[in-house]
Amino acid sequence: MTTEIVNLPVPRLVWRKRLRRSPAATLGAAALILLLLLAAFAPWLAPYDPNLQHIEIRLAPPSHAHWLGTDGFGRDLAARVIYGTRPTLLLVSLVLLFTVPFGLTVGMVAGLGGGWAERILMRLTDMVLALPSLVLALAMVAVLGPGLFNGALALALTAWPAYARLARAETQLLRRSDYLAAARMHGIYGVRLVFGHVLPMCLPTAVVRAALDMGGMILAIAGLGFLGMGVPPPTAEWGAMVAEGGKVIFDQWWVAAAPGGAIVLACLAFNLLGDGLRDWLDPRHD
């Protein structure tokens, strides 16, 4: 009688395999960690006060004293770009905090309930999807007034339908599955069934969707700031900085290039992270 030795995968080796399989996730996660560190340690990393004005050196080009130059008020652009990570990441976090739970709840209730509940919830979802999200967000900010919370609320109310439709599709596949039938046989119904058994099955897809949507959210947040409907001045915000630099872009290009480059890098980081998470969480990529 012979005994076979089964080599179980060591967790460290599994993680190494995943990292080799998805270098995009590694790059995206590294860039995201860098953004979080910049936001958390901005007072120590910024070379100057971001709101300190020196009119005598306004629109100065990049130099040893000011790495990215200065803006129209003589404020250091490097300091303002570093501080600009704070409202951007905070707005993205607030939007996801509002959007993902609400969208998943609507989709799971519609997918499990069926009937009139599904029709009403999905028609409401289609109505919101039919409207241009950025235009609707601009209209809501114009009514509510510019500000951090109002901007996040406006973007969240236009972004939840995608998660609702995603959760509904996932829930419809699970509705008649043996997995939920076994849960019902054990007396699990209602809220326990939705949040204890359906939600964990919908979360991986929602996480990937959220990571991919963050780049678009950053662009939307920058668009609000560019139009003067984002975070009020003098708070450093990338979209407002691009709008200010657009006035002198042909002569002092660095004023718009510095925050514009930060927006591009942030969007790229989240897109790489989302693409990598899709490879990690999708069993077909094993």
C-alpha positions as CSV (number, residue, x, y, z in Angstrom):
1,M,0.0,0.0,0.0
2,T,1.5,3.3,-1.1
3,T,0.7,6.7,0.3
4,E,0.7,9.7,-1.9
5,I,2.0,13.0,-0.5
6,V,-0.1,15.9,-1.6
7,N,1.7,19.2,-1.8
8,L,-0.6,21.9,-0.6
9,P,0.0,25.4,-1.9
10,V,1.9,27.6,0.5
11,P,0.1,30.9,0.9
12,R,3.3,32.8,0.2
13,L,3.8,30.9,-3.0
14,V,0.2,31.5,-4.0
15,W,0.6,35.3,-3.5
16,R,3.9,35.2,-5.5
17,K,2.1,33.4,-8.3
18,R,-0.7,36.0,-8.3
19,L,1.7,38.9,-8.3
20,R,3.6,37.4,-11.3
21,R,0.3,36.8,-13.1
22,S,-1.0,40.3,-12.6
23,P,1.8,42.9,-12.5
24,A,-0.9,45.6,-13.3
25,A,-2.4,45.1,-9.8
26,T,1.0,45.5,-8.2
27,L,1.7,48.7,-10.0
28,G,-1.8,50.0,-9.3
29,A,-1.6,49.1,-5.7
30,A,1.8,50.7,-5.3
31,A,0.6,53.9,-6.9
32,L,-2.5,53.9,-4.7
33,I,-0.4,53.5,-1.6
34,L,1.7,56.4,-2.8
35,L,-1.4,58.6,-3.1
36,L,-2.6,57.6,0.3
37,L,0.8,58.4,1.8
38,L,0.9,61.8,0.1
39,A,-2.6,62.5,1.5
40,A,-1.8,61.3,5.0
41,F,1.6,63.0,5.3
42,A,1.0,66.1,3.2
43,P,2.0,68.6,6.0
44,W,5.4,66.9,6.3
45,L,5.9,66.2,2.6
46,A,4.8,69.5,1.1
47,P,7.8,71.9,0.8
48,Y,5.6,75.0,1.5
49,D,2.2,76.0,2.8
50,P,-0.1,75.4,-0.2
51,N,-2.1,78.6,0.5
52,L,0.9,80.9,1.1
53,Q,1.0,83.6,-1.6
54,H,4.1,85.3,-3.0
55,I,3.0,87.7,-5.7
56,E,6.6,88.7,-6.5
57,I,7.3,85.1,-7.8
58,R,3.9,84.5,-9.5
59,L,4.0,82.1,-12.5
60,A,7.7,81.2,-11.8
61,P,8.9,78.2,-13.9
62,P,10.1,75.0,-12.2
63,S,13.3,75.4,-10.3
64,H,15.3,74.1,-7.4
65,A,13.3,76.2,-5.0
66,H,9.9,75.3,-6.5
67,W,10.0,71.9,-8.1
68,L,6.8,72.4,-10.2
69,G,6.9,76.2,-10.4
70,T,4.3,78.6,-8.9
71,D,0.7,79.6,-9.9
72,G,-0.8,83.0,-10.5
73,F,-0.7,83.9,-6.8
74,G,2.8,82.7,-6.3
75,R,1.8,79.5,-4.5
76,D,4.0,76.5,-4.7
77,L,2.5,74.0,-7.2
78,A,4.2,71.0,-5.7
79,A,2.7,71.7,-2.3
80,R,-0.8,72.3,-3.9
81,V,-0.6,69.0,-5.9
82,I,0.3,67.1,-2.8
83,Y,-2.5,68.6,-0.8
84,G,-4.8,68.1,-3.7
85,T,-4.8,64.4,-3.1
86,R,-6.8,64.9,0.1
87,P,-10.1,66.2,-1.3
88,T,-9.8,64.0,-4.3
89,L,-9.4,60.7,-2.4
90,L,-11.9,61.9,0.2
91,L,-14.5,62.6,-2.4
92,V,-13.9,59.2,-4.1
93,S,-14.3,57.5,-0.7
94,L,-17.5,59.3,0.0
95,V,-18.9,58.5,-3.4
96,L,-18.1,54.8,-3.0
97,L,-19.5,54.8,0.5
98,F,-22.8,56.1,-0.8
99,T,-22.9,54.3,-4.1
100,V,-21.9,50.7,-3.6
101,P,-24.1,49.7,-0.6
102,F,-27.2,51.4,-2.1
103,G,-26.7,50.0,-5.6
104,L,-26.0,46.5,-4.3
105,T,-29.1,46.6,-2.0
106,V,-31.4,47.7,-4.8
107,G,-30.0,45.0,-7.2
108,M,-30.2,42.2,-4.7
109,V,-33.8,43.0,-3.6
110,A,-34.9,43.3,-7.2
111,G,-33.1,40.0,-8.2
112,L,-34.5,38.0,-5.3
113,G,-38.0,39.5,-5.1
114,G,-38.9,39.6,-8.7
115,G,-42.4,40.7,-9.7
116,W,-43.5,44.3,-9.2
117,A,-40.6,45.1,-6.9
118,E,-38.2,44.1,-9.6
119,R,-40.0,46.1,-12.3
120,I,-40.3,49.3,-10.2
121,L,-36.7,49.2,-9.0
122,M,-35.3,48.4,-12.5
123,R,-37.4,51.1,-14.2
124,L,-36.1,53.6,-11.7
125,T,-32.6,52.4,-12.4
126,D,-33.1,52.7,-16.2
127,M,-34.4,56.3,-15.7
128,V,-31.2,57.3,-13.9
129,L,-29.0,55.5,-16.4
130,A,-30.7,57.3,-19.3
131,L,-29.6,60.7,-17.9
132,P,-26.1,62.0,-18.6
133,S,-24.4,61.5,-15.2
134,L,-22.1,64.5,-15.3
135,V,-24.8,66.8,-16.4
136,L,-27.1,65.5,-13.7
137,A,-24.4,65.9,-11.1
138,L,-23.7,69.5,-12.3
139,A,-27.4,70.3,-12.0
140,M,-27.6,68.9,-8.4
141,V,-24.5,70.7,-7.3
142,A,-25.9,73.9,-8.8
143,V,-29.0,73.4,-6.6
144,L,-27.3,72.1,-3.5
145,G,-24.3,74.5,-3.7
146,P,-20.6,73.7,-4.1
147,G,-18.9,71.7,-1.4
148,L,-17.2,68.4,-0.6
149,F,-20.3,66.6,0.7
150,N,-22.7,68.0,-1.9
151,G,-20.3,67.0,-4.7
152,A,-20.0,63.5,-3.4
153,L,-23.8,63.2,-2.9
154,A,-24.4,64.4,-6.5
155,L,-22.0,61.9,-8.0
156,A,-23.2,59.1,-5.8
157,L,-26.8,59.6,-6.9
158,T,-25.8,59.2,-10.5
159,A,-23.4,56.3,-10.1
160,W,-25.4,53.7,-8.2
161,P,-27.5,52.2,-11.1
162,A,-24.4,50.3,-12.6
163,Y,-24.0,48.5,-9.3
164,A,-27.7,47.8,-9.0
165,R,-27.9,46.2,-12.5
166,L,-24.7,44.2,-11.7
167,A,-26.1,42.9,-8.4
168,R,-29.4,42.0,-10.0
169,A,-27.7,39.9,-12.7
170,E,-25.6,38.1,-10.1
171,T,-28.7,37.5,-7.9
172,Q,-30.8,36.1,-10.7
173,L,-28.2,33.5,-11.3
174,L,-28.3,32.6,-7.6
175,R,-32.0,32.7,-7.1
176,R,-32.7,29.1,-8.2
177,S,-29.3,27.7,-7.2
178,D,-28.8,24.8,-4.8
179,Y,-26.7,27.1,-2.7
180,L,-29.7,29.3,-1.8
181,A,-32.1,26.4,-1.6
182,A,-29.9,24.8,1.1
183,A,-29.9,28.1,3.0
184,R,-33.7,28.2,2.9
185,M,-33.9,24.7,4.1
186,H,-32.0,25.8,7.2
187,G,-34.6,28.5,7.8
188,I,-32.6,31.4,6.5
189,Y,-34.9,34.0,4.8
190,G,-35.2,37.8,4.4
191,V,-32.4,40.1,5.5
192,R,-30.2,37.2,6.7
193,L,-30.4,35.5,3.2
194,V,-29.7,38.7,1.3
195,F,-26.7,40.0,3.4
196,G,-25.4,36.7,4.7
197,H,-25.5,34.6,1.5
198,V,-26.2,36.7,-1.6
199,L,-24.0,39.7,-0.8
200,P,-20.7,37.7,-0.4
201,M,-21.3,36.3,-3.9
202,C,-21.9,39.7,-5.4
203,L,-19.0,41.5,-3.7
204,P,-16.1,40.3,-5.9
205,T,-17.7,41.7,-9.1
206,A,-18.7,44.9,-7.3
207,V,-15.1,45.4,-5.9
208,V,-13.7,45.1,-9.4
209,R,-16.3,47.5,-10.8
210,A,-15.6,50.0,-8.1
211,A,-11.9,49.9,-8.7
212,L,-12.5,50.5,-12.4
213,D,-15.0,53.3,-11.7
214,M,-12.6,55.2,-9.5
215,G,-10.7,56.6,-12.5
216,G,-13.9,57.9,-14.0
217,M,-14.9,59.3,-10.6
218,I,-11.6,61.2,-10.3
219,L,-12.3,62.7,-13.8
220,A,-15.8,63.7,-12.7
221,I,-14.6,65.3,-9.5
222,A,-11.9,67.2,-11.5
223,G,-14.7,68.3,-13.9
224,L,-16.7,69.7,-11.1
225,G,-13.7,71.6,-9.8
226,F,-12.8,72.8,-13.3
227,L,-16.2,74.3,-13.6
228,G,-16.0,75.9,-10.1
229,M,-18.6,73.6,-8.5
230,G,-16.2,71.4,-6.5
231,V,-14.3,72.2,-3.3
232,P,-14.4,76.0,-2.7
233,P,-11.1,77.9,-2.8
234,P,-8.5,78.4,-1.5
235,T,-8.4,74.6,-0.9
236,A,-6.1,72.9,-3.3
237,E,-8.1,70.8,-5.8
238,W,-6.7,69.4,-9.0
239,G,-9.6,70.3,-11.3
240,A,-9.7,73.9,-10.1
241,M,-5.9,74.1,-10.5
242,V,-6.2,72.9,-14.1
243,A,-8.9,75.6,-14.8
244,E,-6.6,78.3,-13.4
245,G,-3.7,77.0,-15.5
246,G,-5.8,77.0,-18.6
247,K,-5.8,80.8,-18.7
248,V,-2.0,80.9,-19.2
249,I,-1.4,77.5,-20.7
250,F,0.4,78.8,-23.8
251,D,3.0,80.9,-21.9
252,Q,3.2,79.1,-18.4
253,W,2.2,75.5,-19.3
254,W,3.4,74.1,-16.0
255,V,0.6,75.6,-14.1
256,A,-1.9,73.3,-15.8
257,A,0.5,70.4,-16.5
258,A,1.3,69.7,-12.8
259,P,-2.3,69.0,-11.6
260,G,-3.2,67.5,-15.0
261,G,-0.4,65.0,-14.6
262,A,-1.6,64.1,-11.1
263,I,-5.1,63.4,-12.5
264,V,-3.6,61.2,-15.2
265,L,-1.5,59.2,-12.8
266,A,-4.3,58.8,-10.3
267,C,-6.7,57.5,-13.0
268,L,-4.0,55.2,-14.3
269,A,-3.4,53.8,-10.9
270,F,-7.0,52.9,-10.3
271,N,-7.4,51.5,-13.7
272,L,-4.4,49.2,-13.3
273,L,-5.7,48.2,-9.9
274,G,-9.1,47.3,-11.2
275,D,-7.7,45.4,-14.1
276,G,-5.5,43.4,-11.7
277,L,-8.3,42.7,-9.3
278,R,-10.3,41.3,-12.2
279,D,-7.5,38.9,-13.0
280,W,-7.2,37.9,-9.3
281,L,-10.9,37.4,-8.6
282,D,-12.0,35.8,-11.8
283,P,-11.5,32.0,-11.6
284,R,-11.2,31.8,-15.4
285,H,-7.7,33.5,-15.1
286,D,-6.2,30.8,-13.0
